Amino acid sequence: MADQKPKPEIRLDQLTGLRTILSPARADRPFDFRGVGTEPDPNAAENCPFCEGREDRTPPETWADRPGGSPDTPGWRVRAVPNLYPALAQTWKDDAPTAPPPGAEAGEGFAAVGDPLRASSRGREPNLFSASVATGFHEVIVNSPKHRTSLGHLDDDELAAAVRGWRERMRAYSERAAYVQLIINEGREAGASLEHSHAQLYALGFVPVAVARERERFSSYNQHTMGGDLLAEIASEEVRRKERLVAIDDDALLICPWASRSPFELRIIPRNAAPSFEEDGEVGLGMLRTALRALAARFDAVPQFNAWTLTAPRGAETFHWHLDLAPRIGIRAGFEMSTGVELNVFPPERAAAELREALG
């Protein structure tokens, strides 16, 4: 009797409630991983505005890890500047913080301010083309003064300094923003316009729907289980099952999530529940290094990727931060864009096994 092909599965992400379709049989087809490694532009370093000594080519810095010297001069380890092409109207300043608009606070962040459906439910005439100014702050955090083209190229001290810088800048906005989002885009296919390794910070005046949904599920689980922590219990079960566990250390574990939305998606989870990434010391740093090392070993180079922190929105009573990393080695096509349901051809169990093997 011929072996039966594994059947596709629908999996529900425990944190967001979003569905993913896993189609493992499709992983056996010829599969050209895209976004795996890129050759650095030999001329990019000569013109890079993020390299040390070219501080005059960026907006004036908002912060720097600099042992000595004056602002906007060499001698820094990590440096933050306003984004030259901001996605937000930059209205927040250290000396004049601007509060988020009404209705944007945690607890009311599920619908956008000016949502016509909300207006209609309150008896007002809906405005189907309403808009409001996107206020906040959009900052670039340069991870190294040297022209490193990937987080994976940073040595241990450089990576530690970069992650400390991310946390420092998140803390700087956490009391004023409804939500602080930190992301890393590496590689052209991941959305990076400059190859010098950097992170971006968005201090938002609202709680994004995806984050609000996750916060709701944390709160609901906590109430229904009389104090249980959703992500802590997922982590405990992942350690017990071992199928999707890639690595574990004293501070954190690294898994391929149960409902991974793309091949080789990774999640760093602190072993001791903590709501805010920015307030949790250096927890997760070692596991980030392990994640980069595993990807480099599996693909011979760290793939182009997107990474982001999920941290507690302002005012959230229950949350558990995590850091997600998604290599850009698949293609998001018409089904995903038309339905909002991700179709992953590479099951997380297989991805985790290959990453464990790559780590040796």
Order of alpha helices (4+ residues) and beta strands (2+ residues): beta-beta-alpha-beta-beta-beta-alpha-beta-alpha-beta-beta-alpha-alpha-beta-beta-beta-alpha-beta-beta-alpha-beta-alpha
